[in-house]
Amino acid sequence: MVNIVSINANGLRDQSKFQKFCSFCSENYYDVVAIQETFWSDDLVTSFAKFWNGKIFYSCAETHRQGVAFLISKKVEHEVNYIQSFDGRCVHIQLQQDDKLINIVNCYAPNSVLERTTFFENLSGKLINTENIILLGDMNTSMSKLDRCGKTQHTEDKSYKTINQLCENFNIYDIWRARNPTSRIFSWRRVVQNNLIQSRLDFIFIPKSFSVFVKNVYYKHNAFSDHSFVNLNIDFSEIERGPGLWIFNNKLLDDEEFVNKINKLIETEKQCPLYDDEPLVWYDNLKYKIKQLAKVIAQDKSRAEKSEYFKIQREFEKISLAVANNEIVDLNKFEEVKLKLKCHEENICKGAILRSKAHWAIDGDKNSKYFLQLEKYKQNCNVIKELKNSDNNIVTSTEAILDEVHKFYKDLYSCTSINKDKANEILNFISEKVSEDDMENLEAEFSLDDIKAALFSSGSINDQELNTFQIQRCETVTKVLGIYVGKDKQLCELLNWKDKIKKIKTILFFWNKRDLTLPGRAVVLTSLIMSRFYYTLTVCPLPENIKNEIRLIVLKFLWQHKSHLVKYQTIIGEKLVGGLNIPDIFLKMQAFRLKFLKKYLDPNCQSIWKSALDYFITKIENMDLKQNITYDPDVIRTRNLLIWSQTRYRCATESFFQPHGIFSL
């Protein structure tokens, strides 16, 4: 939908007024704003452009007493093209909407009848062969008797006939009057000699074929000018739009009732178990509840403010109709209502300014020429332009400077000869020294076979040797790097998995309270839930009952305890094949194990644990297997191929395989 508005601004040369005007237009989501009587000059437009987030098309007069302009929002700026303008009274642009090319013409007609007639005739000539015209602006004439009030009377002069002829030629009509054939409303008001003079001089003419696309057309009174906004909401598509960005209304912090509710909410949430167990999840959940509470209270306050605003608008209309019916009206009350309207619009402008800053807070500020030049200047100041080398010669080329810098740091961090006198001086202060026998043992070379003999000797280790090496004997289970290992397999499984499952159930309980989409729930499962199991999966077996329980938890959260609309094998697939890319716990375990086997079978990997694993593989079926079974075809033919194939398969798939668990055997 496109929001098109028109207003005679009575001059927009004041910077503060223009800034408030832009904020008001942004707050009301106006896409195309047609302005008359801008009184602009080229230099003034250049200085004002920074206050409007979009494009500006304008036409200035030599006297600076006329001027028309279009303010085009960021939303549609790439769909608008400038066509023509003349005399500081007309600007013509084209707007592409869906499959329709719309010609929007902004006019400010002269005051005198003769000049107005000439203007409309000239305009008609410039729009020859133009279709889909939307003509809007201050026509400075009325179209019927209902458009006049007070001493001013509607006259069907030559200019009136000319604009009627223009409408017939281009098949356009006054859409507001067509929908309100007997209503009286006025777009211009002025107090003259204690009399309120008012007329409807601002119009929007559209093609008759566009009438079905017009959602609404209305006049909106304001305090920026003695003219009212003419608003046209037109929609050529039926695309449903979703909610936009939510910004916290910081005015709520001045509301004592809101602050008390927030304090009470925080104290209540502190009783939640997540406050101690999962502080980050607790904080995220607290922010969500604060947001929900703020939205409810802000909506209530917004309804009250809108109700007050519409009440002021109705009072404004009531005074206008009273004057139109020749009733006696207190003009002081009219000025009072206008002042209330101005105060309300200033509050709207403040909100618009706050919301406009939210975009930069999220996406970051735009690079400007000033900041780019500043960064360039700083970089030029910090760069090394010349350097003196070891031969006392000045080098200026980039390559020579880099070579000198490299040479300097290479010499700085390179090894140098040791001063033995200083070393002996330090050693004299050391009282405890290694004996000659121990020194010979420490400096002697030892082989891999010596390490194996020491690690896997048949002799048992007594308690004294354990204490010497600070080794603790494991009777049942013990915790090593966050994983429980030991002789009691069932107890290890219980300790390694049950607490994690309990924790993810608590997290999902709070996420279930949120209204998430299906892809949103998939993201929660992938990033917050499944990742909690990955470390344990790399070193521990996954029992069958645990695997089934985790899958059940995933499916219940994903489908919200409803029937499954898609097969499980599909949702764990990639998005390109219709899945949600949710990791499966069993497939993830297989992937980790294959990654482990890949390292083991890689001859370039020289990890110490490979020697220990070689030892245990030699004990499988008494085959004395080693790593070369995977590389040497002759060895494969001489061994029991079936047993070894089953062993390799089970290492990657069976739940009892425990890469790190071999050290607890």
C-alpha positions as CSV (number, residue, x, y, z in Angstrom):
1,M,0.0,0.0,0.0
2,V,1.2,3.5,-0.8
3,N,0.3,6.5,1.4
4,I,0.1,9.7,-0.7
5,V,-0.6,13.0,1.0
6,S,-0.8,16.7,0.0
7,I,-0.4,19.9,2.0
8,N,0.1,23.6,1.6
9,A,2.8,24.2,4.1
10,N,2.7,28.1,4.2
11,G,6.5,28.1,4.0
12,L,9.1,25.6,5.1
13,R,12.2,27.7,5.2
14,D,12.5,27.3,9.0
15,Q,14.8,24.4,9.8
16,S,13.1,23.4,13.0
17,K,9.7,23.4,11.4
18,F,11.0,21.2,8.5
19,Q,12.6,18.8,10.9
20,K,9.4,18.4,12.8
21,F,7.4,18.1,9.6
22,C,9.7,15.2,8.4
23,S,9.4,13.4,11.7
24,F,5.6,13.7,11.5
25,C,5.5,12.3,8.0
26,S,7.8,9.4,9.0
27,E,5.7,8.7,12.1
28,N,2.6,8.4,9.9
29,Y,4.3,6.3,7.3
30,Y,3.7,8.7,4.4
31,D,5.4,7.4,1.2
32,V,4.8,10.3,-1.2
33,V,4.3,13.8,0.3
34,A,3.3,16.6,-2.0
35,I,4.1,20.1,-0.6
36,Q,3.0,23.5,-1.9
37,E,4.3,26.9,-0.9
38,T,7.7,25.7,0.2
39,F,9.4,29.1,-0.5
40,W,12.6,27.1,-1.1
41,S,15.8,27.9,-2.9
42,D,18.4,25.4,-4.3
43,D,20.9,26.1,-1.4
44,L,18.1,25.6,1.2
45,V,17.2,22.2,-0.3
46,T,20.8,21.1,-0.1
47,S,21.0,22.0,3.6
48,F,17.6,20.4,4.4
49,A,18.2,17.1,2.6
50,K,19.8,15.5,5.6
51,F,16.6,15.7,7.6
52,W,14.6,13.5,5.2
53,N,15.4,9.9,4.8
54,G,14.6,9.6,1.1
55,K,14.6,11.6,-2.1
56,I,13.4,15.2,-2.7
57,F,12.1,16.5,-6.0
58,Y,11.3,20.2,-6.1
59,S,10.6,23.2,-8.3
60,C,11.5,26.7,-7.0
61,A,10.4,30.1,-8.3
62,E,12.7,33.1,-8.8
63,T,10.9,35.1,-6.1
64,H,11.0,32.2,-3.5
65,R,7.3,32.9,-2.8
66,Q,6.0,29.8,-4.5
67,G,7.7,26.4,-4.7
68,V,6.4,22.9,-4.8
69,A,8.1,19.6,-3.8
70,F,7.8,15.9,-3.4
71,L,9.2,14.1,-0.4
72,I,9.7,10.4,-1.3
73,S,10.2,7.9,1.5
74,K,13.0,5.3,1.5
75,K,10.4,2.6,1.0
76,V,9.5,3.7,-2.6
77,E,12.5,5.9,-3.6
78,H,13.8,3.3,-6.1
79,E,10.4,3.1,-7.8
80,V,10.1,6.9,-8.4
81,N,11.4,8.8,-11.4
82,Y,11.4,12.6,-12.0
83,I,9.6,13.7,-15.2
84,Q,9.2,17.5,-15.4
85,S,8.5,20.7,-13.4
86,F,7.9,24.3,-14.3
87,D,7.4,27.8,-12.9
88,G,7.8,26.7,-9.3
89,R,4.1,25.6,-9.4
90,C,4.2,22.0,-10.7
91,V,6.3,18.9,-10.2
92,H,5.6,15.7,-12.2
93,I,6.9,12.3,-11.1
94,Q,6.3,8.6,-12.0
95,L,5.7,5.9,-9.5
96,Q,6.0,2.2,-10.3
97,Q,3.6,0.1,-8.2
98,D,3.3,-3.6,-9.0
99,D,2.4,-3.6,-12.7
100,K,1.1,0.0,-12.9
101,L,3.0,3.1,-13.8
102,I,1.4,6.1,-12.0
103,N,1.9,9.7,-13.0
104,I,1.6,12.0,-9.9
105,V,1.4,15.7,-10.5
106,N,1.8,18.2,-7.6
107,C,0.2,21.6,-8.3
108,Y,0.0,25.0,-6.7
109,A,-2.5,27.1,-8.7
110,P,-2.2,30.9,-8.7
111,N,-4.6,33.1,-6.8
112,S,-6.0,35.2,-9.6
113,V,-8.6,33.8,-12.0
114,L,-6.7,34.7,-15.1
115,E,-3.4,33.3,-14.0
116,R,-5.1,30.2,-12.7
117,T,-6.9,29.6,-16.0
118,T,-3.6,30.0,-17.9
119,F,-1.9,27.6,-15.5
120,F,-4.4,24.8,-16.0
121,E,-4.3,25.2,-19.8
122,N,-0.5,25.0,-19.7
123,L,-0.7,22.0,-17.4
124,S,-3.1,20.2,-19.7
125,G,-0.8,20.8,-22.7
126,K,2.2,19.3,-20.8
127,L,0.3,16.1,-19.8
128,I,-0.8,15.2,-23.4
129,N,-0.7,11.4,-24.0
130,T,-0.1,10.8,-20.2
131,E,-2.2,8.1,-18.5
132,N,-2.9,7.0,-14.9
133,I,-2.7,10.6,-13.6
134,I,-3.1,11.5,-9.9
135,L,-3.5,15.2,-9.7
136,L,-3.2,16.8,-6.3
137,G,-2.3,20.0,-4.5
138,D,-3.7,23.4,-3.7
139,M,-6.0,24.4,-6.6
140,N,-7.0,27.7,-5.0
141,T,-10.6,27.2,-6.1
142,S,-13.6,25.2,-5.0
143,M,-15.4,22.5,-6.9
144,S,-18.9,22.9,-5.4
145,K,-21.0,25.1,-3.1
146,L,-20.3,22.6,-0.3
147,D,-16.7,23.5,-0.4
148,R,-17.2,27.1,0.7
149,C,-18.3,28.7,4.0
150,G,-18.9,32.2,5.3
151,K,-18.6,35.2,3.1
152,T,-16.7,33.4,0.4
153,Q,-18.9,32.0,-2.3
154,H,-18.4,29.3,-4.9
155,T,-18.2,30.7,-8.4
156,E,-18.1,28.8,-11.6
157,D,-15.5,31.0,-13.3
158,K,-13.3,30.3,-16.2
159,S,-10.6,28.6,-14.1
160,Y,-13.3,26.3,-12.6
161,K,-14.4,25.3,-16.1
162,T,-10.8,24.8,-17.2
163,I,-10.0,22.4,-14.4
164,N,-13.3,20.5,-15.0
165,Q,-12.2,20.2,-18.7
166,L,-8.8,18.9,-17.6
167,C,-10.5,16.2,-15.4
168,E,-12.7,15.1,-18.3
169,N,-9.8,14.9,-20.7
170,F,-7.7,12.7,-18.5
171,N,-10.7,10.8,-17.0
172,I,-9.9,11.8,-13.4
173,Y,-12.3,12.9,-10.6
174,D,-12.4,14.1,-7.0
175,I,-12.4,10.8,-5.1
176,W,-13.3,12.3,-1.7
177,R,-16.4,14.1,-3.0
178,A,-17.5,11.0,-4.8
179,R,-17.4,9.1,-1.6
180,N,-18.9,11.9,0.5
181,P,-21.4,13.6,-1.8
182,T,-23.2,15.6,0.9
183,S,-20.5,16.1,3.5
184,R,-18.9,19.4,4.3
185,I,-15.3,19.5,5.3
186,F,-12.7,22.3,4.8
187,S,-9.0,22.1,4.1
188,W,-8.1,25.8,4.7
189,R,-9.0,28.0,7.6
190,R,-8.1,31.5,8.6
191,V,-9.4,34.0,11.2
192,V,-10.0,37.3,9.4
193,Q,-11.4,40.3,11.4
194,N,-12.8,37.9,14.1
195,N,-14.4,35.8,11.5
196,L,-13.4,32.2,10.7
197,I,-13.1,31.9,6.9
198,Q,-12.8,28.3,5.6
199,S,-12.9,26.5,2.2
200,R,-11.9,23.2,0.6
201,L,-9.1,24.1,-1.8
202,D,-6.9,21.1,-1.5
203,F,-7.9,18.1,-3.7
204,I,-6.7,14.7,-5.0
205,F,-8.0,13.7,-8.4
206,I,-7.5,10.1,-9.4
207,P,-8.4,8.0,-12.5
208,K,-11.8,6.3,-12.1
209,S,-10.2,3.0,-12.8
210,F,-8.2,3.4,-9.6
211,S,-11.2,3.8,-7.3
212,V,-11.4,0.1,-6.4
213,F,-7.8,0.2,-5.1
214,V,-8.4,3.2,-2.8
215,K,-8.5,2.0,0.8
216,N,-9.2,5.4,2.3
217,V,-9.2,9.1,1.5
218,Y,-9.6,11.7,4.2
219,Y,-8.5,15.2,5.5
220,K,-6.3,15.4,8.6
221,H,-6.0,18.7,10.5
222,N,-2.6,19.8,11.8
223,A,-0.7,22.6,13.5
224,F,2.0,23.0,10.8
225,S,-0.2,25.1,8.5
226,D,-3.7,26.6,8.0
227,H,-4.2,23.9,5.4
228,S,-5.0,20.3,6.2
229,F,-3.4,17.2,5.0
230,V,-5.2,15.3,2.2
231,N,-4.5,11.6,2.6
232,L,-4.9,8.9,0.0
233,N,-4.2,5.3,0.9
234,I,-4.1,3.2,-2.3
235,D,-3.2,-0.5,-2.6
236,F,-2.7,-2.4,-5.8
237,S,-1.7,-5.6,-4.1
238,E,-3.2,-7.9,-1.5
239,I,0.1,-9.0,0.1
240,E,-0.3,-9.5,3.9
241,R,2.3,-7.5,5.8
242,G,3.8,-8.7,9.1
243,P,4.7,-6.7,12.2
244,G,7.7,-4.4,12.1
245,L,10.5,-3.6,14.5
246,W,9.4,-3.2,18.2
247,I,11.0,-0.3,20.0
248,F,10.7,0.1,23.8
249,N,8.8,3.3,24.7
250,N,11.1,4.9,27.2
251,K,8.3,7.3,28.3
252,L,7.0,4.3,30.3
253,L,9.9,4.7,32.7
254,D,8.2,7.9,33.9
255,D,5.1,6.0,34.7
256,E,5.2,5.0,38.4
257,E,2.7,2.2,37.9
258,F,4.8,0.6,35.1
259,V,8.0,0.8,37.2
260,N,6.3,-0.9,40.1
261,K,5.0,-3.7,37.9
262,I,8.5,-4.3,36.5
263,N,10.1,-4.4,40.0
264,K,7.4,-6.9,41.1
265,L,8.0,-9.0,38.0
266,I,11.8,-9.1,38.6
267,E,11.3,-10.2,42.2
268,T,8.9,-12.9,41.1
269,E,11.2,-14.2,38.4
270,K,14.0,-14.5,40.9
271,Q,12.2,-17.4,42.5
272,C,12.6,-19.4,39.2
273,P,15.2,-22.2,39.4
274,L,16.9,-20.9,36.2
275,Y,18.0,-17.8,38.2
276,D,20.8,-19.9,39.7
277,D,21.1,-22.8,37.2
278,E,20.9,-20.9,33.9
279,P,21.3,-17.2,34.5
280,L,21.5,-16.3,30.7
281,V,18.4,-18.3,29.9
282,W,16.7,-16.7,32.9
283,Y,17.7,-13.2,31.8
284,D,16.5,-13.9,28.2
285,N,13.2,-15.1,29.6
286,L,12.9,-12.0,31.8
287,K,13.5,-9.7,28.9
288,Y,10.7,-11.4,27.0
289,K,8.2,-11.0,29.9
290,I,9.2,-7.3,30.3
291,K,8.6,-6.8,26.6
292,Q,5.2,-8.4,26.8
293,L,4.2,-6.3,29.8
294,A,5.6,-3.1,28.1
295,K,3.6,-3.9,24.9
296,V,0.3,-4.3,26.8
297,I,0.7,-1.1,28.8
298,A,2.0,0.9,25.8
299,Q,-0.9,-0.2,23.7
300,D,-3.3,0.9,26.4
301,K,-1.6,4.3,26.6
302,S,-1.5,4.6,22.8
303,R,-5.3,3.9,22.6
304,A,-5.9,6.6,25.2
305,E,-3.7,9.1,23.3
306,K,-5.4,8.3,20.0
307,S,-8.8,8.7,21.5
308,E,-7.8,12.1,22.8
309,Y,-6.3,13.0,19.4
310,F,-9.5,12.0,17.6
311,K,-11.5,14.0,20.2
312,I,-9.5,17.1,19.3
313,Q,-10.1,16.4,15.6
314,R,-13.8,16.2,16.2
315,E,-13.8,19.4,18.2
316,F,-12.0,21.0,15.3
317,E,-14.6,19.7,12.8
318,K,-17.4,20.7,15.1
319,I,-16.2,24.4,15.2
320,S,-15.8,24.4,11.4
321,L,-19.3,23.1,10.8
322,A,-20.7,25.6,13.3
323,V,-19.2,28.4,11.4
324,A,-20.4,26.9,8.1
325,N,-23.9,26.9,9.5
326,N,-23.6,30.6,10.5
327,E,-23.6,29.8,14.2
328,I,-21.8,32.0,16.8
329,V,-18.4,30.4,17.7
330,D,-15.9,31.4,20.4
331,L,-12.7,31.9,18.4
332,N,-10.6,31.6,21.5
333,K,-11.8,28.0,21.8
334,F,-10.8,27.4,18.2
335,E,-7.2,28.7,19.0
336,E,-7.2,26.5,22.2
337,V,-8.1,23.4,20.2
338,K,-5.4,24.2,17.6
339,L,-2.8,24.6,20.4
340,K,-3.8,21.1,21.8
341,L,-3.4,19.7,18.3
342,K,0.1,21.2,18.1
343,C,1.1,19.8,21.4
344,H,-0.1,16.3,20.4
345,E,1.8,16.5,17.1
346,E,5.0,17.5,18.9
347,N,4.8,14.3,21.0
348,I,4.3,12.3,17.8
349,C,7.4,13.9,16.3
350,K,9.5,13.0,19.4
351,G,8.4,9.4,19.1
352,A,9.3,9.4,15.4
353,I,12.7,10.8,16.1
354,L,13.3,8.0,18.7
355,R,12.2,5.3,16.4
356,S,14.4,6.7,13.6
357,K,17.4,6.3,15.8
358,A,16.6,2.6,16.4
359,H,17.6,1.8,12.8
360,W,21.1,3.2,13.3
361,A,21.4,1.4,16.7
362,I,20.7,-1.9,15.0
363,D,22.3,-1.6,11.6
364,G,25.0,1.0,12.5
365,D,25.6,4.5,11.3
366,K,26.2,5.1,7.6
367,N,29.7,6.0,6.4
368,S,29.8,9.7,5.5
369,K,32.4,11.5,3.5
370,Y,33.6,13.4,6.6
371,F,34.3,10.2,8.7
372,L,35.9,8.5,5.7
373,Q,38.2,11.4,5.2
374,L,39.0,11.5,8.9
375,E,39.9,7.8,8.9
376,K,42.0,8.3,5.8
377,Y,43.9,11.2,7.5
378,K,44.5,9.2,10.6
379,Q,45.8,6.3,8.5
380,N,48.2,8.6,6.6
381,C,49.5,10.0,9.9
382,N,50.2,6.5,11.3
383,V,51.8,5.0,8.3
384,I,55.7,4.9,8.1
385,K,56.7,7.1,5.2
386,E,60.5,6.7,5.6
387,L,62.9,4.6,7.6
388,K,66.7,4.7,8.3
389,N,68.3,1.3,7.7
390,S,71.4,-0.1,9.4
391,D,73.6,1.6,6.8
392,N,72.2,5.0,7.8
393,N,70.4,5.3,4.5
394,I,66.9,6.7,4.2
395,V,64.5,4.3,2.4
396,T,61.1,5.6,1.2
397,S,59.6,2.9,-1.0
398,T,57.0,0.6,0.5
399,E,58.8,-2.6,-0.3
400,A,62.1,-1.4,1.2
401,I,60.4,-0.2,4.4
402,L,58.7,-3.6,4.8
403,D,62.0,-5.3,4.3
404,E,63.6,-3.2,7.0
405,V,60.8,-3.8,9.5
406,H,60.9,-7.5,8.8
407,K,64.7,-7.6,9.3
408,F,64.4,-5.6,12.6
409,Y,61.9,-7.9,14.2
410,K,63.6,-11.0,12.9
411,D,66.8,-10.0,14.7
412,L,64.9,-8.9,17.7
413,Y,63.2,-12.2,18.4
414,S,66.0,-14.5,17.1
415,C,68.1,-16.7,19.4
416,T,71.4,-15.2,20.5
417,S,74.5,-16.7,22.1
418,I,74.2,-17.5,25.9
419,N,76.5,-15.7,28.3
420,K,77.8,-18.6,30.3
421,D,79.3,-16.4,33.0
422,K,75.8,-14.9,33.8
423,A,74.3,-18.4,33.7
424,N,76.9,-19.8,36.2
425,E,76.3,-16.8,38.4
426,I,72.6,-17.6,38.7
427,L,73.2,-21.3,39.2
428,N,75.4,-20.5,42.3
429,F,72.3,-19.3,44.1
430,I,70.5,-22.7,43.6
431,S,71.1,-25.0,46.6
432,E,69.2,-28.2,45.5
433,K,71.0,-29.9,42.7
434,V,70.4,-33.1,40.7
435,S,72.7,-36.0,41.4
436,E,75.0,-37.4,38.7
437,D,73.0,-40.6,38.4
438,D,69.7,-38.8,38.0
439,M,71.3,-36.4,35.5
440,E,72.4,-39.4,33.3
441,N,68.9,-40.9,33.5
442,L,67.2,-37.6,32.5
443,E,69.5,-36.9,29.7
444,A,69.4,-40.4,28.2
445,E,67.2,-41.0,25.2
446,F,64.1,-43.2,25.5
447,S,62.1,-44.9,22.7
448,L,58.4,-45.5,22.1
449,D,58.8,-49.1,23.3
450,D,60.1,-47.8,26.6
451,I,56.9,-45.7,27.0
452,K,54.7,-48.7,26.2
453,A,56.6,-50.9,28.6
454,A,56.1,-48.3,31.4
455,L,52.4,-47.7,30.6
456,F,51.3,-51.3,30.0
457,S,53.5,-53.3,32.2
458,S,51.8,-56.3,33.8
459,G,52.8,-55.3,37.3
460,S,50.1,-53.7,39.5
461,I,50.6,-50.2,41.0
462,N,50.5,-50.1,44.8
463,D,49.1,-47.2,46.9
464,Q,52.5,-45.8,47.6
465,E,53.2,-45.4,43.9
466,L,49.8,-43.9,43.3
467,N,50.5,-41.3,46.0
468,T,53.9,-40.6,44.5
469,F,52.4,-39.8,41.1
470,Q,49.3,-38.2,42.7
471,I,47.0,-40.7,41.0
472,Q,43.6,-41.5,42.6
473,R,42.3,-45.0,42.4
474,C,38.7,-45.2,41.0
475,E,36.5,-47.6,42.9
476,T,33.1,-46.8,41.2
477,V,33.0,-43.7,39.1
478,T,34.9,-40.5,38.8
479,K,34.5,-37.2,36.9
480,V,37.2,-36.4,34.4
481,L,36.9,-33.1,32.3
482,G,33.2,-33.0,32.9
483,I,32.5,-36.7,32.0
484,Y,31.8,-39.5,34.5
485,V,33.9,-42.6,33.9
486,G,34.3,-45.8,35.9
487,K,33.4,-49.4,36.4
488,D,29.7,-48.9,36.9
489,K,28.4,-48.4,33.4
490,Q,24.7,-47.7,34.4
491,L,25.7,-45.1,36.9
492,C,28.0,-43.4,34.4
493,E,25.1,-43.2,31.9
494,L,22.8,-41.9,34.5
495,L,25.2,-39.1,35.6
496,N,26.2,-38.2,32.1
497,W,22.8,-37.9,30.5
498,K,20.0,-37.4,33.0
499,D,21.0,-34.0,34.3
500,K,21.4,-32.7,30.8
501,I,17.9,-34.0,29.8
502,K,16.4,-32.4,32.9
503,K,18.0,-29.1,32.0
504,I,16.8,-29.0,28.4
505,K,13.3,-29.8,29.5
506,T,13.4,-26.8,31.8
507,I,14.6,-24.6,29.0
508,L,12.0,-25.8,26.5
509,F,9.3,-25.3,29.1
510,F,9.9,-21.5,29.0
511,W,10.4,-21.5,25.2
512,N,7.0,-23.2,24.9
513,K,5.4,-20.0,26.3
514,R,6.5,-18.0,23.3
515,D,4.6,-17.9,20.0
516,L,7.3,-19.2,17.8
517,T,7.1,-20.2,14.1
518,L,8.2,-23.7,13.0
519,P,11.6,-22.4,11.7
520,G,12.0,-20.5,15.0
521,R,11.5,-23.6,17.0
522,A,14.0,-25.4,14.8
523,V,16.6,-22.7,15.5
524,V,16.0,-23.1,19.3
525,L,16.6,-26.8,19.0
526,T,19.7,-26.5,16.9
527,S,21.4,-23.7,18.8
528,L,20.3,-24.1,22.4
529,I,19.3,-27.7,22.9
530,M,21.3,-30.1,20.7
531,S,24.6,-28.3,21.2
532,R,24.4,-29.2,24.9
533,F,25.0,-32.9,24.1
534,Y,27.9,-32.6,21.6
535,Y,30.7,-32.7,24.1
536,T,29.3,-35.7,25.9
537,L,28.6,-37.4,22.6
538,T,32.3,-37.2,21.6
539,V,33.4,-39.3,24.6
540,C,30.4,-41.3,25.8
541,P,28.1,-44.0,24.4
542,L,24.5,-43.0,23.7
543,P,22.1,-45.5,25.3
544,E,19.1,-46.5,23.3
545,N,16.6,-45.3,25.9
546,I,18.4,-41.9,26.1
547,K,18.4,-41.6,22.3
548,N,14.6,-42.3,22.1
549,E,13.9,-39.8,24.9
550,I,15.8,-37.0,23.3
551,R,14.1,-37.6,19.9
552,L,10.7,-37.5,21.7
553,I,11.5,-34.2,23.4
554,V,12.6,-32.7,20.1
555,L,9.4,-33.8,18.3
556,K,7.1,-32.7,21.1
557,F,8.6,-29.2,21.1
558,L,8.8,-28.9,17.3
559,W,5.1,-29.9,16.8
560,Q,3.8,-28.5,20.1
561,H,2.3,-31.9,21.1
562,K,0.3,-32.0,17.9
563,S,0.3,-34.5,15.1
564,H,3.5,-34.6,13.0
565,L,2.9,-33.0,9.7
566,V,6.3,-34.1,8.2
567,K,8.3,-37.3,8.6
568,Y,11.2,-37.2,11.0
569,Q,13.7,-38.2,8.3
570,T,12.6,-35.2,6.3
571,I,12.9,-32.5,9.0
572,I,16.5,-33.6,9.8
573,G,17.4,-33.0,6.2
574,E,18.8,-29.9,4.6
575,K,16.5,-27.0,3.8
576,L,17.1,-27.4,0.0
577,V,15.3,-30.8,0.2
578,G,12.5,-29.6,2.4
579,G,13.9,-30.2,5.8
580,L,14.6,-27.9,8.8
581,N,18.3,-28.9,9.2
582,I,17.7,-30.1,12.8
583,P,20.6,-32.4,13.9
584,D,19.7,-35.9,14.8
585,I,21.4,-37.1,18.1
586,F,22.3,-40.5,16.8
587,L,23.7,-39.3,13.4
588,K,25.7,-36.6,15.3
589,M,27.2,-39.3,17.4
590,Q,28.2,-41.3,14.3
591,A,29.7,-38.2,12.8
592,F,31.9,-37.6,15.9
593,R,33.1,-41.2,15.8
594,L,33.9,-41.1,12.2
595,K,35.9,-37.9,12.8
596,F,37.8,-39.7,15.5
597,L,38.5,-42.7,13.2
598,K,39.7,-40.3,10.5
599,K,42.3,-38.8,12.9
600,Y,43.3,-42.3,13.9
601,L,43.8,-43.5,10.3
602,D,45.6,-40.4,9.3
603,P,49.3,-41.2,9.1
604,N,50.2,-37.5,9.5
605,C,48.5,-37.3,12.9
606,Q,51.1,-38.0,15.6
607,S,48.9,-37.8,18.7
608,I,50.1,-39.8,21.8
609,W,46.7,-41.5,22.3
610,K,47.1,-43.4,19.0
611,S,49.8,-45.6,20.6
612,A,47.4,-46.5,23.4
613,L,44.7,-47.3,21.0
614,D,47.0,-49.4,18.9
615,Y,47.6,-51.5,22.1
616,F,43.9,-52.2,22.6
617,I,43.3,-53.0,19.0
618,T,46.0,-55.7,19.2
619,K,43.8,-57.4,21.8
620,I,40.8,-57.8,19.5
621,E,40.2,-61.5,18.8
622,N,43.9,-62.1,19.6
623,M,44.7,-61.0,16.0
624,D,47.5,-58.6,16.9
625,L,46.1,-56.0,14.6
626,K,47.6,-52.5,14.3
627,Q,47.0,-49.4,12.3
628,N,48.6,-50.8,9.1
629,I,45.6,-53.1,8.7
630,T,43.8,-50.2,6.9
631,Y,46.7,-49.6,4.5
632,D,48.4,-52.9,3.7
633,P,46.3,-55.2,1.4
634,D,48.6,-58.2,2.1
635,V,47.9,-57.8,5.8
636,I,44.1,-57.7,5.2
637,R,44.3,-61.0,3.2
638,T,46.2,-62.7,5.9
639,R,43.9,-61.7,8.7
640,N,40.3,-62.5,9.5
641,L,38.7,-59.9,7.2
642,L,35.2,-60.5,8.4
643,I,36.1,-59.9,12.1
644,W,38.1,-56.7,11.3
645,S,35.3,-55.3,9.0
646,Q,32.8,-55.8,11.8
647,T,35.2,-54.2,14.2
648,R,35.6,-51.1,12.1
649,Y,31.8,-50.8,11.5
650,R,31.0,-51.2,15.2
651,C,33.6,-48.6,16.2
652,A,31.6,-46.1,14.1
653,T,28.1,-47.2,15.0
654,E,27.7,-49.2,18.1
655,S,26.8,-47.5,21.4
656,F,29.4,-49.3,23.5
657,F,32.3,-47.8,21.6
658,Q,34.0,-45.3,23.8
659,P,37.1,-43.6,22.4
660,H,38.2,-41.9,25.6
661,G,36.9,-44.7,27.7
662,I,39.8,-47.0,26.8
663,F,41.9,-45.4,29.5
664,S,39.4,-46.6,32.2
665,L,39.6,-50.3,31.2
